[in-house]
Structures are given as structure tokens and as C-alpha cells.
Amino acid sequence: MNKHENFSEWYNEVIEKAGLTDKRYPVKGMNVWPAYGWKLMRLIDDETRRLVEETNHQEVKFPLLIPEDEFKKEADHIKGFDDQVFWVSHAGRNELDIPLLLRPTSETAMYPVFDLWIRSHTDLPLKTYQIVNVFRYETKQTRAFMRMREIHFFEAHTCHQDEVEAEEQIHEDFEIMDALSKKLCLPYLKLKRTDWDKFPGAEYSVGADALMPTGRLLQIAGIHQYLTNFAKAYNITYEDIDGEHKHVHQTTYGMSERLIGAVVAIHGDDKGVVLPPEVAPIQIRIIPIIYGEDADLLNYCREIEDTLKEMGFRVDIDDHDDLRPGSKFFHSEEKGIPLRLDIGGNEMEDGTVTAVRRDTGKKTVIPYDKLSMNIKEILETMEEEMYDRARQDLEDNMEDAQDFAEMKEEKIYRIGWCGELDCGQYIEEVSDREILGTLYDDKEDHKGQCLSCGKPTVEAVYLCRTH
């Protein structure tokens, strides 16, 4: 299957062959996590936990069910999610006095409790996160990892004394996102959303958007400034140093299993998925090059396997005697294992291994006594080069456009927009694309004119189709 000729079919095929997901569960948009795919997700979660806990976030776990009356306290929030929630109306045969819903996100579950936890300025900042499943009734066509009804979700929720501290938190969130994106080899754009596209209840939202092979963008994370919008709805206040009661300022930072979808889409090739070394469930696979029986060679391979495990690598050995080496290469490539060690009679005699990179196919002969240093260097180089290639693709797929006639390809276009709602909606309708916003942390000069009304503009706006 060719990735660029039919991305949708290619994507579905490679994730299933790699064992990342199983779509045969009898509820649409709620897939099973097979062991290999769940290990990949857990490794991403582990890296996320490490990064957020370094910044003093504390992990919490809130219930799945949210009472309807709590959900309805923030008007914009319920308006944004009302058509997406799953409702629980009965317990057994008894109708509930207050209907419950499965969390689509956790503001309305957490904030009534935040009101109980926060009393004084000494309780701030409150920095929490949880990794849970959320549920949204997705009406569009579902696609594994990218558009689901049951979603594996990371969400950080913070409370602060004032807007300045909340803004500092958002900058810290992007530092975390930058570090994680390097490990996943996922360059992205930080785009401040339009008012009609921001998270329900937020003052403003910034999307982290990664370029897919289709030329479209996929939002892989969202960071939101709430100011006191939710605090007022849920009466979350604190007593400041002067004894005055004030509402807290809040932020959130959310990511989902879409990270896996982006990794597969960006780095995979016609042979299968290609996984970044840092989060690959199996970093190294040893392939004995055996025709018939060779106990000495197998022992040499197992010795190397044990040595690499002691060094901290995630490694296995394909010692199936019913498969030829070519079939073993193929299975290793399908699963996206970053590094393959081919070991035959020549390698055993010379005391070496032949390392083959999954992304480029580059081969390196490594002496046994230099395994740790050389393999570590190969995997680090692979991670850097995967990131750099994806970043170059992102940069190569951005163009300035002065009128609609220039938008003939699936690309990211920088355009002029005056900021008025009517003009924005006109631009989206005529271009059949979405205005995704302006760069959050790097203002760009764009001396052009609004594509709708012709007014002069000074800042570039990003326009693109999305997944």
C-alpha cells in the first residue's frame, strides 16, 4: 500500500498490521488496545508524567461520571459539548433524579472539588494532572487514534493567584510540549485559535498542530487560558495576603492518543510504521541469520540480548525457526522497531553485529565491546534526523497567499485577515479551509491585505484543511 497515493487505506492497514489497535470491538469509535499498542501509549504516558512532575504537577484521578447540574454551570462549556456527551439516565431500572454524563473533559468534574481544596493564597498554585479516558459522541467518520469516541487523554488543570502566573504556566506547558515533541519526533505549529474555534469556556486557546502527509494539519495538543471564567462559575476563590477573597485564574493543557496517530502518519512508510526510539515498545530486535540449526549462533544472539537488556534497552530476539530471515526482517519493519541487529556466522566469528536503522535502512557493523556506546549513538542520531526531516517537511509545506487563486494545493497558507468575524467566515467558505489562527509566540510581519475586505494587515494568519 502506497502512503502518498491513498493515505487513508495505508494508515488503517499499517496500524493494524503493527498491532497498535484492534477495531473489532462492537461499539464504533471504541477500539481495543492490543499489548503492543498499549505499551507504546504507556511509554508516551511515562515520558509525559516525567516532564510534568518535574514542574511540580501532582497526579490525581477524578470519577468518570459528572452530574448534569455541575456540567451546566458554565454556559459556554455546555454549549460547546452538549451534542457530544454520552448520558446515563438510569441505574438498573430506576430513573436517576439527576442525569449523569461520561466526562468529555474534566473541568466540570474537578472544579467543584477545587473549590473545597483551595482556601488561601498558600494553597496556590494548584497544579494537577490526570491520564484517563474521555468520551465524546463523534458524528464524523472515526479513525483510530485521530478521531475516536473513547479517547485516552492527558489533561493538566492549574489554578493561580493572577493572570501573570497563569500566563507563566502556559509558557511552561509549551516547554513541556516542546520536550515531548522532540522525543516523539513531532515538530508542530503553535497557533492561537480564533474566538469561534477556541475551547468552550476559554478566554483563548492555542493548538499544537502537526503536518500530516496529506498536507493537512492535525491538532495534537491544546493549551487554554481560562482567566476566571470557570472560577466564577464554580466559585473557586482564595484569600490573599491582605485578607481579600479573589477568584483564581486557571489554565488547562490536554493531549490524547492522537500523538500516536501523528507519529504513524508522519514517519511511517510503505513497509509499515516507524517508531521513535524513545517510545518504541521494542527498541532493538535481534535477527539470527540461520538456515537450519545452529546452537552456537543462537547462544551468541541470546548473549547479546542479555547484554543489551542489562544496558537498559528494550530488546527482543526473533528466534522462530519456522521463518526465513527475510520474513523476520519484514515483521520487524511492520512493527516499526527502530533498530535491527542482523547476526550470522560472519558476525559471530568476528565478534560483531550488523545494525540496520528502520528509518533509513543504513547499516553499521558494531564490535561487541562497543555495543552500548554505538547503539546509543545510533538511536540518538535517528531521533534527531526523524525530527529534522519532519520539521523540514513542515517548513516546505507553508506558503504565502495573496488571493484565493493561489491556493491550489493541500498546503498551509499564510494569509491576511482583518480579524472580523464576517471576513473570517467568508475566507473559510471560499477557500474551503479553516483559519487556525496566528503564531502564539513569534509574531510575524505580514504586510498584506485581508482576503475578504481588502483592509491592510500586519500579522500572518494560518489557513489549512484539517483532519
ChimeraX attribute file (.defattr): number of C-alpha atoms within 10 A of each C-alpha:
attribute: neighborCount
match mode: 1-to-1
recipient: residues
	/A:1	15
	/A:2	12
	/A:3	19
	/A:4	12
	/A:5	10
	/A:6	11
	/A:7	16
	/A:8	13
	/A:9	12
	/A:10	20
	/A:11	23
	/A:12	14
	/A:13	13
	/A:14	24
	/A:15	24
	/A:16	18
	/A:17	15
	/A:18	20
	/A:19	16
	/A:20	24
	/A:21	20
	/A:22	16
	/A:23	16
	/A:24	10
	/A:25	10
	/A:26	8
	/A:27	10
	/A:28	15
	/A:29	23
	/A:30	18
	/A:31	20
	/A:32	14
	/A:33	15
	/A:34	13
	/A:35	13
	/A:36	17
	/A:37	21
	/A:38	16
	/A:39	17
	/A:40	19
	/A:41	21
	/A:42	14
	/A:43	15
	/A:44	21
	/A:45	18
	/A:46	12
	/A:47	16
	/A:48	19
	/A:49	18
	/A:50	13
	/A:51	18
	/A:52	20
	/A:53	15
	/A:54	11
	/A:55	13
	/A:56	12
	/A:57	20
	/A:58	15
	/A:59	14
	/A:60	12
	/A:61	11
	/A:62	15
	/A:63	11
	/A:64	17
	/A:65	16
	/A:66	23
	/A:67	17
	/A:68	16
	/A:69	11
	/A:70	17
	/A:71	20
	/A:72	15
	/A:73	15
	/A:74	19
	/A:75	13
	/A:76	16
	/A:77	18
	/A:78	18
	/A:79	12
	/A:80	13
	/A:81	16
	/A:82	15
	/A:83	12
	/A:84	15
	/A:85	20
	/A:86	16
	/A:87	15
	/A:88	17
	/A:89	15
	/A:90	13
	/A:91	9
	/A:92	7
	/A:93	7
	/A:94	8
	/A:95	11
	/A:96	12
	/A:97	8
	/A:98	13
	/A:99	16
	/A:100	21
	/A:101	18
	/A:102	19
	/A:103	24
	/A:104	24
	/A:105	20
	/A:106	21
	/A:107	21
	/A:108	24
	/A:109	18
	/A:110	18
	/A:111	20
	/A:112	16
	/A:113	13
	/A:114	19
	/A:115	16
	/A:116	11
	/A:117	13
	/A:118	19
	/A:119	16
	/A:120	17
	/A:121	19
	/A:122	13
	/A:123	14
	/A:124	15
	/A:125	21
	/A:126	19
	/A:127	22
	/A:128	19
	/A:129	22
	/A:130	19
	/A:131	20
	/A:132	18
	/A:133	17
	/A:134	20
	/A:135	22
	/A:136	21
	/A:137	16
	/A:138	16
	/A:139	12
	/A:140	8
	/A:141	9
	/A:142	14
	/A:143	18
	/A:144	23
	/A:145	23
	/A:146	18
	/A:147	19
	/A:148	24
	/A:149	25
	/A:150	19
	/A:151	23
	/A:152	17
	/A:153	19
	/A:154	21
	/A:155	20
	/A:156	22
	/A:157	20
	/A:158	21
	/A:159	29
	/A:160	25
	/A:161	23
	/A:162	16
	/A:163	17
	/A:164	11
	/A:165	15
	/A:166	24
	/A:167	18
	/A:168	11
	/A:169	24
	/A:170	19
	/A:171	14
	/A:172	14
	/A:173	23
	/A:174	18
	/A:175	13
	/A:176	17
	/A:177	22
	/A:178	16
	/A:179	15
	/A:180	17
	/A:181	16
	/A:182	17
	/A:183	19
	/A:184	23
	/A:185	27
	/A:186	25
	/A:187	23
	/A:188	22
	/A:189	18
	/A:190	22
	/A:191	23
	/A:192	24
	/A:193	22
	/A:194	19
	/A:195	15
	/A:196	10
	/A:197	15
	/A:198	22
	/A:199	23
	/A:200	20
	/A:201	21
	/A:202	21
	/A:203	15
	/A:204	18
	/A:205	25
	/A:206	28
	/A:207	26
	/A:208	21
	/A:209	22
	/A:210	26
	/A:211	27
	/A:212	22
	/A:213	19
	/A:214	19
	/A:215	20
	/A:216	18
	/A:217	25
	/A:218	21
	/A:219	24
	/A:220	22
	/A:221	22
	/A:222	25
	/A:223	28
	/A:224	26
	/A:225	24
	/A:226	23
	/A:227	24
	/A:228	24
	/A:229	19
	/A:230	25
	/A:231	22
	/A:232	16
	/A:233	16
	/A:234	21
	/A:235	18
	/A:236	25
	/A:237	24
	/A:238	23
	/A:239	18
	/A:240	15
	/A:241	10
	/A:242	7
	/A:243	10
	/A:244	10
	/A:245	15
	/A:246	19
	/A:247	22
	/A:248	30
	/A:249	26
	/A:250	29
	/A:251	26
	/A:252	24
	/A:253	23
	/A:254	20
	/A:255	21
	/A:256	24
	/A:257	21
	/A:258	21
	/A:259	22
	/A:260	22
	/A:261	20
	/A:262	25
	/A:263	19
	/A:264	23
	/A:265	23
	/A:266	23
	/A:267	22
	/A:268	24
	/A:269	21
	/A:270	14
	/A:271	19
	/A:272	26
	/A:273	28
	/A:274	24
	/A:275	29
	/A:276	29
	/A:277	26
	/A:278	21
	/A:279	21
	/A:280	23
	/A:281	24
	/A:282	22
	/A:283	20
	/A:284	27
	/A:285	23
	/A:286	25
	/A:287	24
	/A:288	26
	/A:289	21
	/A:290	18
	/A:291	11
	/A:292	9
	/A:293	9
	/A:294	13
	/A:295	10
	/A:296	11
	/A:297	19
	/A:298	20
	/A:299	13
	/A:300	17
	/A:301	25
	/A:302	17
	/A:303	11
	/A:304	21
	/A:305	21
	/A:306	13
	/A:307	16
	/A:308	18
	/A:309	13
	/A:310	10
	/A:311	12
	/A:312	9
	/A:313	18
	/A:314	18
	/A:315	20
	/A:316	18
	/A:317	17
	/A:318	16
	/A:319	17
	/A:320	11
	/A:321	12
	/A:322	8
	/A:323	12
	/A:324	14
	/A:325	19
	/A:326	11
	/A:327	11
	/A:328	19
	/A:329	16
	/A:330	12
	/A:331	17
	/A:332	25
	/A:333	25
	/A:334	23
	/A:335	26
	/A:336	27
	/A:337	25
	/A:338	29
	/A:339	28
	/A:340	25
	/A:341	24
	/A:342	21
	/A:343	23
	/A:344	21
	/A:345	15
	/A:346	11
	/A:347	19
	/A:348	17
	/A:349	9
	/A:350	10
	/A:351	14
	/A:352	21
	/A:353	23
	/A:354	17
	/A:355	24
	/A:356	20
	/A:357	19
	/A:358	24
	/A:359	22
	/A:360	11
	/A:361	11
	/A:362	10
	/A:363	15
	/A:364	15
	/A:365	15
	/A:366	19
	/A:367	14
	/A:368	16
	/A:369	10
	/A:370	10
	/A:371	19
	/A:372	15
	/A:373	10
	/A:374	17
	/A:375	18
	/A:376	14
	/A:377	12
	/A:378	18
	/A:379	19
	/A:380	16
	/A:381	13
	/A:382	21
	/A:383	21
	/A:384	15
	/A:385	15
	/A:386	23
	/A:387	22
	/A:388	16
	/A:389	16
	/A:390	21
	/A:391	18
	/A:392	11
	/A:393	17
	/A:394	21
	/A:395	13
	/A:396	11
	/A:397	16
	/A:398	17
	/A:399	14
	/A:400	17
	/A:401	17
	/A:402	15
	/A:403	14
	/A:404	13
	/A:405	8
	/A:406	11
	/A:407	19
	/A:408	8
	/A:409	9
	/A:410	16
	/A:411	20
	/A:412	26
	/A:413	23
	/A:414	21
	/A:415	25
	/A:416	28
	/A:417	27
	/A:418	20
	/A:419	14
	/A:420	11
	/A:421	13
	/A:422	11
	/A:423	17
	/A:424	20
	/A:425	15
	/A:426	14
	/A:427	23
	/A:428	15
	/A:429	11
	/A:430	10
	/A:431	18
	/A:432	13
	/A:433	19
	/A:434	17
	/A:435	24
	/A:436	25
	/A:437	24
	/A:438	22
	/A:439	19
	/A:440	14
	/A:441	11
	/A:442	9
	/A:443	11
	/A:444	12
	/A:445	10
	/A:446	16
	/A:447	12
	/A:448	18
	/A:449	19
	/A:450	22
	/A:451	21
	/A:452	19
	/A:453	15
	/A:454	13
	/A:455	12
	/A:456	15
	/A:457	19
	/A:458	16
	/A:459	20
	/A:460	21
	/A:461	26
	/A:462	25
	/A:463	27
	/A:464	21
	/A:465	20
	/A:466	18
	/A:467	13
